[in-house]
Amino acid sequence: MASAATAPPPPASLRRIVAASLIGTTIEWYDFFLYGSAAALVFNKLFFPNTDPLVGTLLSFLTYAVGFAARPLGALVFGHYGDRIGRKKLLVLSLLMMGSATFAIGILPTYATVGVAAPVLLTVLRLIQGFALGGEWGGAVLLVSEHGDAKRRGFWASWPQTGAPAGQLLATGVLSLLTALISDSAFTAWGWRIPFLLSGVLVMVGLWIRLSVDESPVFKEALARAEARKAASGDASEKTPLVAVLRHHWRDVLVAIGARMAENISYYVITAFILVYATTSAGVSKQTALNAVLIASAVHFAVIPAWGALSDRVGRRPVYLLGAAGVGLWMFPFFSLIDTGGFGNLILAVTVGLVLHGAMYAPQAAFFSEMFATRMRYSGASIGAQFASVAAGAPAPLIATALFVDYGNSTPIALYVIAAAVLTLIAVGVAKETRHRDLAQIDEDDAAGEKSAAARTADAHTA
């Protein structure tokens, strides 16, 4: 039975917590995806102008990948302090860092103005974005997971996940509107800066909402128990969250990494690389490709809570496995539809791909949260998710573009995504089902395990 501290909050309170997490993650993903879209559309011309167009795109996506390289470091730092002092403070800090870096990109001079310093400054700001996002995801989903009850955790925890398609929708929508209203030359000259500068306004709104919510009750209770144990034993030392995760939950970290391979790679191929492939191979206009991603992202946003609710009924693993298998099977039809050049086929290709992606992404928040004990949950979930992003999402547009340059067709790119789907099927297939797992009970089980291990060590010393 849940304690008073861990009892579910009133519906109105829970909705406010969900809204705070959703708005914050939407803004952060808006900032992150805005960079990816700009990298595909204009950064190759503005920051790498003295190269072949496709090579410039590769270099532009390389700076895009740099942001992913910083995400594991953000996961380690934010996870450590988030498990020590709470989720809320770190979420406010991550939002400030992301918004400041994105706004700075909007006023950044280009290669034509300052030369090689321009791509260097762009890369530094991208590193800051990646560092902030590495700490954002874990805290946002945990704040909701730890407030809600086990019966509907998959549904409620899936709402922060909708921040990704909402951010994609917002970023793509702003870019699509600008490209429709102004000429290509005006967009390249100054129009691309507007979406980045808008981030400053969005961050102020996000901070106002995020500061209004309370800390996770599960974390408060776990912190109180830890303080009581230290007072009783007289030992002020405490294992760092990273050490505790690697000692007690290393298998869960590996499962999380494997689970993210198909989810992460497929998403960036479907939403970022498509802007290169559709405009280059299928002869589709930039505006048409953006509109297709815009429509598909709206559907993606709508289906994620539905997949999350389904995971509450049938389990996290079945829904996740369905998404991984579906994405793998969809890749060849995906590229075939794009090759026709028809707008309807383009929408169908991206929409089905993102609906299948949602079957992995929706239960992921609850699935990862339910793997780890509270005082190491921020670290464990963030490390598993963000270390996977280095191997999966970071190089995905880069690898897809390189394969396209070398082979001139989509077959190796489809096989690349299929291989990632196989890895995810294996990882999730060997994982334990976590539906209805009591988050407080995980803490008690881990505490009992530590006591047992300490007793065995003491017995060995006595012997």
N, C-alpha and C positions, 0 to 999 in steps of 0.2 A: 504494500500500500504506500502511495506517495506521502511524504511528509508534508507539513505545512509549507515548508520552504520550497518544495518542488511541485506543489499542487498547481494545476493549470490555471493561468490567470483568466480574468473575465474576458469574454469575447471581444469587447471594445478595446481592452488593453492589448490583447494579442494582435488585433488588427492594426493598432498603432505601431506596435513593434515590427510587424511585417512590412508596413508602409515605410518605416524608417530604413529598414534593411534594403527594401526594393528600390527606393529612390536613391539611396547612396550607391548601390551597386550599378544602377542605371547610369548615373553620372560618371562613375569610374569606367564602366565599359564604353560609354559614349566617347570618353577621352581616348581610350585605348584603340577602339575600332576606327575612330576618326583618323588616327595616324595610319592604320592599315589601308584604308581607302585612299587617303592622300598619297601614300607610298605607291600605290598601283596607278594613280592617275596623274600626279604632277611632280612629286618629289624627284623623280628621275630627271626631269628637265630643269628643276630649280636648284638642286644640290649636286647633281652629277651630270652636268650638261655636255661634257666633252667625251661622251662614250656612245656606242651603238645603243639604240632605244631599248632593246631587250637586255643588253648588258647593264644599262642604266637602271632598268627595272630590277634586275638581280641585286645590284648594289643598294637600291632603295629598300628592297625586302631584307637585305642583310642588316640594315639599321633597324628594321622592324623586328628582326629576330633578336637583336641585342636586348630589347626590352624583356624578352622571355628569359634571357640569361640572368637578368637581375632578379627575377621572380623567386627563385629558390632562396636567395639571400634575404629577400623581404620576408619569405615564409619563416626562415629561421629566427630573424630578429623580432618580427611581430608576433610569431608564435610563442617565443620565449617570454616576452613581456605580457602578452595576452593571457598566458596561463599563470603568470605571476600576479599581475595587478588587475586584470579584468579585460573584457572584450571591448567595452564601450570607448574607453580612452584611446585605444589603438585604432579603432575604426574612424574616429574623428581625425587623428593624425594622418591616416592613410588618405582620407578624402582631401585634406589640405595639401598634401604633397602632390597628389595626382593633378588636382586642379591648377596648382601653381605652375607645374611643369607644362601642362597643356596650354595655358594662357601664354607662357613664355615662348612656346613654339609659334604662336600667332604673331609675335612681334620680332621673330628671328630674321636677321638679314640673310639673303640668299648668296649663292656662290658668285653671282655677278657683282655683288657689293663687297664682300669681304674675302672671297676666294676660299681656300681650303678650310678656313676657320668655320665656315658655315656648316659643312657636314659633320665637323667635330662637335660643334655646339649642339647640333641636332641629335647626335648620338648620346651626348651627356644627358640631355633632357629625356631622351627615350629610356635611358637607364633609370632615371628617377621615376618615370612612369611605371616601369616594370617592377621596381622595388616596392612602390606603393601598392600596386595591384597584387603582388605576392602576399601581402598582409591583409588585403581587403576581403578576399573571398572567404577564407576560413572564419574570420570574425563575424561576417554578415550572416552566414548560414548557421553558425553556432548560436548566435543571439536568438534566432527564431527557434532552432531545434531545442534549445535548452529552456525556452519559455513554454513550449507546447507540450501536449501529452502524446504518449506513444501511439494511440489509436489513429491519430490524424497527422502524425509528424511528417509523413511523406508529402502530404498535400501542402501543409503550411510551410515546410522547409523548401518546397519547390518554388515558392514565390520569389525569394531572392535570386533564384536561378533565372527567372524571367528578366532580370536586369540585363543579362547578356543580349537576348534578342531585342529588348527595349532600347538598350544603348545602340545596338546595331541599327535598329529602326530609326532612332533619332539621328544618328550620325549620317546614315545613308539618305534619310529624308532631307536633312539640311543640305547635303551635297547635291542631291538630285534637284532640289528647288533652285539652288544657285546656278547649276548648269543649265536649267531651263530658262532662268531669268536674264542671265548675262552671257555674253559671248565667250568662246573658248579662250580668246586672248585676254579678256578681262579677268576671267577666272584664274588663269595662270599668273597674271600680273599681280592681282590683289584679292580676288574673290575667295581664294582658298583660305585666307587668314580669318575670315569671319567666323566659321564654325569653331575654330580654336579659341578666339576671343570670347565667344559666347559661354565658354566653360566657366569663366569667372563668375557670371551671374548664376549659373546652375549650382556651383559649389556653395554659394551663400545660402541658397534654398536648402540644399542637402544638409548643411551644417545646422541650420535652424531646426530641422526635423530630427536629425540624428541626436542632437543634444537633449531632446525632450524625452528620450526613453531611459528606462532604468537598466541597471546591470542584470545579467542573467541570474535568476534565483538558484539554479543548480550550481553555478560557479560560487556564489556567496556561501552556500552550504558546504561545498567542498573546501573552500578557503577556511571556513570556521573549523571544520574537522581537522584540517592540517595544523592550524594554530593550536588547537586543543591537544593534539598528539605531541607537538613540540613542547608545550607547557608541561605536559605530564611526564615526558621523558627527560626534559632538561636539555635536549639536543636541538640546537638552533639550525643545524644543517639540514638541507633539503636537496634532493637530487634535482638537477636541472631538467626541464621538460624534455629536451632532446635526448639526454641520457636515458631517462625513464621510457621514452618512446622506443628507442632502439633496444632496450632491454626487455620490455614487456609486449611491445606491439610491432616488432619488425616485420612479421608476416603480414600484418594488416597494411603496413606501409607499402610493401611489395604488391599486394592486391590492389591498393589504390592507384599505384603507378601503372600497373597493367590495365586496370579498368579505364584509365584515361586515354590510352593510346588511340583507339578508334574514335572515341568521342572528340578528342582534341584535333587530331589530324583531319578527320572528315569535315569538321566545322570550318577550318581555315581554307581547305580546298574548295568547299562549297561557297563560302562567302567572300574570300579574299582573292584566291587564284582565279576564280571565275571572271573577275574583271579584266584579267589579262587574257585568258583563254577565249572568252566570248568575243572580245573586241579584235583579237589577233587572228584566230582560226576561223570563227564563224562569220566574221565581218559585221558583227552587231555593234551598234553605236554605244558609246559610253553611257548615254542617257538611258538607253533601253536596258543595258545590263544592271544599272543602278536601280531602275524601277522594278526589275524582276526580283532583286535581292530585297527591296523594300516590301513588296507584297508578301514574299515568302517569310520574311522576318515577322510580319504581323501574324501570320498563321502560326509560326513557331512560338510566339509569345502566348497565343491562346491555348495551344495544346500542352504546354509544359505542366500547368496545374492539373490537367486531366490525367496525364501520365503519372504525376505524383500521387494523385488520389487512387489510381489503379494499383500503385505499389503498396498502398495501405491495405488493399484487399487481397492481392495475390502474392505480395512479397517484392522486395527490391530486386532480387536476382532474376526472376522471370522477365520482368519489364526491361531490365538492363540487357539481358541476353537477346531479347527480341530486337532491341535497337541496334546492337552490334552486328547481328546477323543480317538485319535489314539493310544497314548502310553498306555492308560488303557486297550484297547482292544487287544493290541499286547502282553501283558505280558505272558499269558498262551502259545501262540504259540512260544514266545521267548524262554522260558525254555524247551519246548518240542523239539525244533530244537537243542538246545545245548545238550540235553540228548542223542541224536543219536550219538554224538561223531564225526560226519563227518565234515571235514573242510569247505566244501561248505555250509552246514547248519549253521555252526557257523558264517560264514561271513554273510549269509542272515539274521540271527537273530539279529546280532549287527547292521548291516547296516540299516535295516528297522527301528529298534528302534531309531537310531540316526537321520534318515531322519525325523521321526515324532517329535523327540525332537527339531529338527531345526525349525519346524513350530511354536514352542513356543519361542525359543531362538532368532530367527531372528527379529521379530517385537518388541521384548522386549525393546531394546534400545530406539527406537523412542517412543514407547508406554509410558514408564516411564518418558522420558524427557518431553513429551507433557503434563504431569499431573501437573507439578510444575512451579511456577514463577522463574525467573532467579536467584535472590539473595537467593533463598532457594532450587534451583534445585539440586545442588550437594548433599546437605544434604538429601533432600527428596528421590531422586532416590537411593542414597547409603544406607540410613537407611532401606527403603523398601526392597531392594535387599539383604543386608547383614544380617539383623535380621532374614530374612527367612532362610538364609543359616544355622543358628544355629539349627533351628528345622528341616530343610530338608536335605541339603547336608552333614552336619557334621556327624549326626548319621546314615546316610543311609547305608554305607558299614558295620558299626558296628551292626546295627539292622538286616540287611540281613544275616550277618554271624551268629549272635546269633540265629536267627530263623532257620537257616540251621542246626546249632548244636543241637538245641532242637527237631526239627521235622524231620530232615533228608531228607526233600524233598523241592521242590520249591513252593508248593502251598501257604503257608503263605507269602512268599516273593512277589509273584504275587499279592496277595490280598492287601498287604502293598502299592504297587505302585498304584493299582487301587483306593484305598482310597484317596491317594494324588491327583490322577486325578480328582476325584469327587470334592474335595476342590477347585481345580483350576478352574474347570468348573463353580462352583458357584461364585467365586470371579470375574472372567472375565465376566461372564454372567450379573452381576449387574453393571459392570463398564460402563462408557460413552465412546463412540467412540471418538478417538482423531485425526484421520487422517485429515491432512490439517490444523490443529490448528496452528495459528500464535503464535510463542513463545513470541514475543514482546507484542501481545495483551493480553496474560495471565498476564504480568506485569501490564498493564494498568487496567485490570479488578480487580487485587488484590489491586492496589493502590486506585481505586475507592471504593472498599469494605472497606478498612481501613479508608478512609475519611468518609464514611457513618457511620461506627461504631463509629468514634470519634465524629461525629455530634450528634449521638443518645446519647452518653455518656454525652456530653456537655448539651444537652437539658434536660436530666434527672437531672443533677446537678442544672441547673437553676430552674427547677420545684421544 
